[in-house]
Amino acid sequence: MIPALSRQVLLLAALLALCAGAPARAAATGKAPDKSALSKPTAALLEKAQDVAIFALGLIGVDYHFGGETPASGVDCSGLVRYVFSQTTGISLPRTSAQMGKVGARVARVDLVPGDLVFFNTRHFVNSHVGIYLGDNRFVHAPSRGSEVRIASLDDAYWRKRFDGARRLVGVLPGAKAADLARVSAVLPSADAATLSLAAALSRVEMTQ
């Protein structure tokens, strides 16, 4: 016969074991991001992500407008990202940069590829600013009131100090479709959709700056 105190200890131990196991089981039932897209991006993934970056480059010069979500109305940082991804992948992202910081999968800075999202703390809270990575430590973003969509560098002291991390969406989120090349080339009218590369798009942009 087990003493009353021993029974209470055993019951408490059982309850603690159940509590400890609950989060692991809950996580296992959810749809986890595709980790393979993080470690070894495939050629198809890189091509799709590159289309995202190319489309974003076509929006350079669009006016900043707080709350704006289209080139016609102007865009803020998250409005730019949301518009680019909806047009090129069919993904409907959350509205704010803070919410976007919870989507997709975290990726280390050394593993960034074009199309990844980069986040910054510019307003005294985490992920208060977002841009789209272009490669070579550069990203495109809509900075602030009175400015327009432009390219910036992660190596710049301002952005390096405020860097919060990065997330990968292309190849990770379910339901993302391939980019529509006609729409990608439409933002750079002189480009051939079939052969346009990110390097060529960057070169075209730099020639107009």
C-alpha positions, 0 to 999 in steps of 0.5 A, spaced: 500 500 500 502 506 497 502 512 503 498 518 502 504 522 501 507 518 496 501 518 492 501 525 492 508 525 489 507 520 484 501 524 481 505 531 481 510 527 477 505 525 472 502 532 471 509 535 470 510 530 465 504 531 461 505 539 461 512 538 459 510 533 453 504 538 451 508 543 447 512 538 443 506 534 441 502 541 439 508 543 435 508 536 431 501 537 429 502 543 426 505 544 419 512 546 420 516 550 415 520 546 410 527 546 413 530 543 406 529 550 403 534 553 409 540 549 408 540 547 401 536 552 396 535 548 390 536 552 383 528 552 382 527 556 389 533 560 387 530 562 381 523 563 384 526 568 389 530 572 384 524 573 381 521 576 387 527 581 388 527 583 380 520 585 381 521 589 387 527 593 383 522 595 378 518 599 384 524 603 386 522 610 385 515 609 388 513 614 393 513 612 400 506 613 403 504 610 410 499 605 410 500 605 402 500 598 399 500 599 391 505 603 387 499 608 385 498 610 392 505 609 394 507 604 399 510 603 406 515 598 408 511 592 409 506 595 404 512 594 399 513 587 401 506 585 401 505 588 394 511 584 391 509 577 394 502 578 392 504 579 385 510 574 384 508 568 388 500 569 390 502 569 398 498 574 402 502 576 407 500 580 414 500 587 413 505 589 418 513 588 419 512 585 426 507 580 423 511 578 417 517 577 422 513 571 425 512 568 418 516 563 414 522 560 417 528 564 420 535 564 416 542 566 418 545 572 415 550 568 412 545 564 408 541 570 405 539 569 398 535 574 394 528 574 396 529 573 403 526 578 408 530 582 412 528 586 419 530 592 423 529 595 429 528 603 427 522 605 431 524 602 438 521 595 437 523 589 434 521 588 426 519 595 426 522 595 419 522 590 413 526 590 406 527 585 401 534 582 400 537 583 393 544 579 394 551 582 396 549 585 402 544 589 399 536 590 400 530 594 397 525 598 402 521 603 403 525 608 408 520 613 411 516 619 410 518 624 404 523 618 401 522 613 396 523 606 394 531 605 394 536 600 395 540 600 401 546 596 404 546 591 410 554 594 411 551 601 412 553 602 420 545 605 421 542 598 418 548 594 421 546 596 428 539 595 427 539 589 424 534 584 427 534 578 423 531 575 416 526 570 414 525 566 408 518 565 405 519 563 398 520 555 398 518 555 405 510 557 405 505 552 403 501 555 397 507 559 394 506 559 386 511 560 381 512 568 379 509 570 373 514 572 368 510 577 364 509 581 370 516 581 373 518 584 366 513 589 366 516 593 371 522 593 367 519 594 360 525 593 356 527 587 359 526 580 356 522 576 361 525 569 359 533 571 360 532 577 365 537 576 371 537 579 378 544 582 376 542 585 369 536 588 373 540 591 378 545 594 373 539 597 369 537 600 376 544 603 377 544 606 370 538 610 372 540 612 379 
